[in-house]
């Protein structure tokens, strides 16, 4: 997307992927003009490395969603309260590492998660057992449908 013009990105966000036979939805009826330009600016900032993806939102936004998700997971006995605390602690360290810019971003979200966990273990920020537990908790949250 960094090589494409703003006009093309605006059109593509507005019209979606129908002409290219992709599943990208049309945002014309959902996002107003200003919101579509905000999306383009965010895409540009991500590509330039000057914006941290939503994973690094911290205490607000996604942090609140994580807390709610973990509370629900504990209530549904998907995880224990201790596991929720561990998940939060490890996730906070992953967010901090991402926000620091000290890690090269590559691959998809699963690759990024593995890279972050490996780096945190190598830096002795978390233990290998913590990383394994995080992976297990993460998988159970996905399997339960609480995390997507």
QUIHUMO-V130743 format. One record per helix or strand. SS is the DSSP state (@ for helix, = for strand). FROM is the first residue (numbers start at 1). TO is the last residue. If there is no record, write none. Layout:
ss->{SS:SS}
from->{FROM:FROM}
to->{TO:TO}
//
This chain:
ss->{@:@:@:@:@:@:@:@}
from->{6:18:33:54:62:81:109:128}
to->{15:20:48:56:75:100:122:144}
//
